[in-house]
Amino acid sequence: MASLPRQIVRCASAAALSLAELVWPTRCAACDAPGQLLCDRCRNALPYIDPLLACPRCGAPYGAVQCSECNRATLQHRGYERYPLDGQVSAVSFDDASARIVRTWKDAGERALSAVIGTFVARSVPPSWIQRSPVVVAVPASPNAYRRRGFDHGFELASDVAERLGLSCAALLDRPRAKDQRNLTGAQRASNMQGRFKIAPGTASLHRPPRAVLLVDDVCTTGSTLFSAAEALRLWGAEELYAATFARVW
């Protein structure tokens, strides 16, 4: 008899989901066709980044031979002596379809897309990184973004990626108090994020710095957000810092 309430709850949940699907049918985040969160046609058409053509250091889609994104001159122009990450990858190049997927997830509240995006990110992570057993760390949403959306998209994505890779996930970074990056230039983004990330309160007293960290985010535009997050973790004591994102602007 004790299991009867649970059965009722499960039946009620299933009925609610069926009703919701009838009223608001699942649609593709890229083309709006009914049936799937991301239909097979759109999934196959995404601009996947070939790791054999990408820069092995910064993940730029066509930087395997000569990279324009992380060469010495570019880094010095941005104020860096070395690339702030030990490795970086992205699953796809940023285009209209990947932009719609991200917007539908973050701004339209289709939270189930986190698992879809997380699968793409997890598949892009090199096996050699996984062998180092990094702790997966989210790039947390700013306080304003969290209040506006009602959920932390960064932590949900990091949790999905960690689960698929069989790695641990930890919320080590405090929320950055910075302006929304979307309408800023490259220089403004760098200035906006400089020093914005801190180790979450209480973390240093409860945890030792992980040897290796895998930062996870949805989109890399200029890298300023990832660089700032990596700086905070490296100053705390993390030795190896990698990053994986769903989409890469280039």
C-alpha positions in Angstrom: 0.0 0.0 0.0 2.9 2.3 0.7 3.8 2.4 -3.0 0.3 3.5 -4.1 0.8 7.2 -3.5 4.0 7.0 -5.6 2.1 5.3 -8.4 -0.5 8.0 -8.3 2.1 10.7 -8.5 3.8 9.0 -11.4 0.5 8.6 -13.3 -0.4 12.2 -12.6 3.0 13.4 -13.8 2.7 11.3 -17.0 -0.8 12.7 -17.6 0.4 16.2 -17.1 3.3 15.7 -19.5 0.9 14.2 -22.1 -1.5 17.2 -21.7 1.4 19.7 -22.0 2.6 17.9 -25.2 -0.9 18.1 -26.6 -1.2 21.8 -25.9 2.4 22.9 -26.4 4.0 20.2 -28.7 7.7 19.8 -28.7 9.3 21.7 -31.6 12.8 21.8 -33.0 14.8 24.7 -31.5 16.4 25.4 -34.9 13.6 25.1 -37.5 10.5 24.9 -35.3 9.3 21.6 -36.8 7.2 19.6 -34.4 8.4 16.4 -32.9 11.9 16.8 -31.4 13.9 19.4 -29.4 16.4 19.2 -32.3 15.2 17.4 -35.4 17.5 15.0 -37.3 17.8 17.3 -40.3 19.0 20.3 -38.2 21.2 18.1 -36.1 23.0 16.8 -39.2 23.2 20.3 -40.7 25.0 21.9 -37.7 28.5 23.3 -38.6 30.5 20.8 -36.6 34.1 21.7 -35.9 36.6 19.1 -37.2 39.2 18.6 -34.5 41.8 17.7 -37.1 41.4 21.2 -38.6 41.0 23.1 -35.4 43.7 24.8 -33.4 45.0 22.2 -30.8 45.4 25.0 -28.3 42.4 27.4 -28.6 40.0 25.4 -30.7 39.6 27.9 -33.5 37.9 26.0 -36.3 40.6 26.3 -38.9 43.7 27.0 -36.9 45.5 23.7 -37.0 48.4 24.9 -39.2 48.5 28.7 -38.4 46.0 30.1 -35.9 45.0 33.7 -36.0 43.2 33.6 -32.7 46.0 32.6 -30.2 49.3 33.5 -31.9 51.8 35.6 -30.0 50.9 38.9 -31.6 47.2 38.4 -31.0 47.8 37.4 -27.4 50.1 40.4 -26.7 47.6 42.7 -28.2 45.1 41.4 -25.7 47.6 41.7 -22.8 48.5 38.0 -22.4 52.0 36.5 -22.5 50.5 33.0 -22.9 47.1 31.5 -23.7 45.2 31.5 -20.5 43.9 27.9 -21.0 45.8 24.7 -21.5 43.3 23.6 -24.1 40.0 24.6 -25.5 37.4 23.0 -27.8 33.9 23.7 -29.2 31.4 21.4 -30.8 30.1 23.7 -33.5 30.7 27.0 -35.1 28.3 29.8 -34.1 25.7 30.3 -36.9 21.9 31.1 -37.1 20.9 27.5 -36.1 23.2 27.2 -33.1 22.2 30.7 -32.0 18.5 29.8 -32.1 19.2 26.6 -30.1 21.0 28.7 -27.4 18.3 31.4 -27.3 15.5 28.8 -27.1 17.3 27.1 -24.1 18.4 30.2 -22.2 15.8 32.9 -23.0 12.7 30.9 -24.0 13.0 28.5 -21.0 13.3 25.2 -22.9 15.5 23.7 -20.2 15.4 20.2 -21.7 17.8 21.5 -24.3 20.5 21.5 -21.7 20.8 17.7 -22.2 21.0 18.1 -25.9 23.6 20.8 -25.8 25.5 18.9 -23.1 25.8 15.8 -25.4 27.4 17.9 -28.1 29.9 19.5 -25.6 30.8 16.1 -24.0 31.5 14.6 -27.4 33.9 17.4 -28.2 36.1 16.8 -25.2 39.3 14.9 -26.1 39.8 11.6 -24.3 43.3 12.8 -23.1 41.5 15.4 -21.0 39.1 13.0 -19.5 42.0 10.7 -18.4 43.2 13.6 -16.2 39.9 13.4 -14.3 39.2 17.1 -14.3 36.5 18.6 -12.1 33.8 20.1 -14.4 33.2 23.7 -13.4 30.3 25.9 -14.7 30.8 29.4 -15.8 27.9 30.7 -13.6 25.3 33.1 -14.8 25.4 36.7 -13.5 23.0 37.6 -10.8 20.9 39.6 -13.3 20.8 36.7 -15.8 19.8 34.3 -13.0 17.0 36.5 -11.9 15.8 37.1 -15.4 15.8 33.4 -16.5 15.0 31.8 -13.1 17.7 29.2 -13.5 21.4 28.9 -13.9 22.0 27.7 -17.4 25.7 27.3 -16.8 25.4 25.0 -13.9 22.8 22.9 -15.6 25.0 22.5 -18.7 28.1 21.6 -16.6 26.1 19.0 -14.7 24.9 17.4 -17.9 28.4 17.3 -19.4 29.9 15.9 -16.2 27.3 13.1 -16.1 28.0 12.1 -19.7 31.7 12.1 -19.1 31.6 10.3 -15.7 33.3 13.2 -14.0 32.5 15.2 -10.9 31.0 18.6 -11.1 31.5 21.5 -8.6 30.2 25.0 -8.3 33.5 26.6 -7.5 33.0 30.1 -9.0 30.9 32.9 -7.6 28.5 34.7 -9.8 30.2 37.5 -11.8 28.9 41.0 -11.3 29.3 42.3 -14.8 27.3 43.8 -17.7 25.6 41.5 -20.2 28.2 40.6 -22.8 26.0 40.2 -25.8 26.1 43.8 -27.1 29.7 44.6 -26.2 32.7 44.9 -28.5 35.7 42.6 -28.1 37.6 45.2 -26.1 34.6 46.0 -24.0 34.1 42.3 -23.3 37.6 41.9 -22.1 37.4 45.0 -19.9 33.9 44.0 -18.6 35.1 40.5 -17.4 38.6 41.4 -16.2 38.9 40.1 -12.6 35.1 39.6 -12.3 35.3 35.9 -11.2 36.1 34.9 -7.7 36.1 31.6 -5.9 32.7 31.0 -4.4 32.5 32.0 -0.7 33.4 29.2 1.6 34.9 27.0 -1.2 38.5 27.6 -0.3 37.9 26.4 3.3 35.9 23.3 2.2 37.8 22.2 -0.8 41.4 21.9 -2.0 42.1 23.4 -5.5 41.6 20.6 -8.1 44.6 19.7 -10.1 42.7 19.8 -13.4 39.5 21.7 -14.2 37.2 21.6 -17.3 35.3 24.8 -17.7 32.0 24.5 -19.5 30.0 27.3 -21.2 27.5 27.6 -24.0 29.2 30.0 -26.4 32.8 31.3 -26.7 32.8 34.7 -28.5 36.1 36.4 -27.6 37.1 34.1 -24.8 37.1 36.9 -22.2 34.6 35.1 -19.9 36.5 31.8 -20.0 39.8 33.6 -19.5 38.6 35.5 -16.4 37.2 32.3 -14.9 40.4 30.4 -15.6 42.4 33.2 -14.0 40.5 32.9 -10.8 40.9 29.2 -10.6 44.6 29.3 -11.5 45.2 31.9 -8.8 43.5 29.6 -6.3 45.8 26.8 -7.3 44.3 24.8 -10.1 47.2 23.5 -12.3 45.5 22.4 -15.6 42.7 24.4 -17.1 40.7 23.3 -20.1 37.4 24.7 -21.6 34.7 23.2 -23.7 31.8 25.1 -25.2 28.8 24.3 -27.5 29.5 27.0 -30.1 32.5 29.1 -31.1 32.3 32.5 -32.7 35.1 33.2 -35.2 
